[in-house]
Amino acid sequence: MPGTPVNRLIQRADILVEALPYIRTFAGKTVVIKYGGKAMTQDALKDGFAKDVVLLKYVGLNPVIVHGGGPQINHMLARLGMRPTFQRGVRITDHATMDVVQMVLGTINKDIVMLLNRHGGKAIGITGQDDGFLVCKPFSAQSWSRGLRPNARGPAEAAYGFVGEVETVRPHLVTTMQQEHFIPVIAPIGVDARGRPHNINADLVAGAVASALKAEKLLMLTDVKGIRDAAKRHVSTLSGNDVKRMARKGTIREGMVPKVRACLMGINAGVRKAHIIDGRVAHAILLELFTDKGIGTEIVA
């Protein structure tokens, strides 16, 4: 009868059977996950995220985590009596702010590593400063919407301070960690040609890392279900060209712009699919990767 203990066990078995072909397909493949939003701040979601990532590793995938930390940086700035300043949604980062960014992102990075290790993973935290992993150039407003809104205008590069844009990813450090069965956890700090640290948008770091690693998938955790069309309806699948058209019409805007730019960066470099999913949903990563319907918006080449 429905609802009996045996039937509930059968339902669980059916879920595992549904996941089997996906596990087989993705075994040995790299999945880059941009970790952000509420999933980083609510204890139950943080714990569930860590368990899901460790499970991915145990069933044969190679997860790579890129995390943000904007709300936590704002909180620390407020505690220190410093006022955060933004232009076009980008944090103006002077010397003092950069010190806070490094401190906060370093703490977040260690917390994620600790949580993954607590659940049986082998995680190591790094930034772009390690082995010159992420080399950056000065950020410009024109680059923010490159390929999406070609006529974008904004303040001069110098106005942003120590804000960078990924120029080169040197993946050797990450691939070496993967060969030793570690889970890399990456904080979005890069270095310029003079070795100075720069704050980089975590979405764009995730896209650049997925591109350099030729990842099978790029998953962007957000606080929304995915992309909506002009009528505010959720869209489950889009092509790269669809995304560009929606952005140019203004349907995709604000905080979604760097996320879709990261996704386009990935699929243009050989990533098979990019996904924008709601990290507030329990086990969102597993539902998107291992079920037939998924829960977010997938972007395909």
Secondary structure, 3 states (H helix, E strand, C coil): CCCCHHHHHHHHHHHHHHHHHHHHHHCCCEEEEEECHHHHCCHHHHHHHHHHHHHHHHCCCEEEEEECCHHHHHHHHHHCCCCCCEECCEECECHHHHHHHHHHHHHHHHHHHHHHHHCCCCEEEEECCHHHCEEEEECCHHHHCCCCCCCCCCCCHHHHECEEEEEEECCHHHHHHHHCCCEEEEECEEECCCCCEEEECHHHHHHHHHHHHCCCEEEEEECCCCEECCCCCEECEEEHHHHHHHHHCCCCCCCHHHHHHHHHHHHHCCCCEEEEEECCCCCHHHHHHHCCCCCCEEEEC
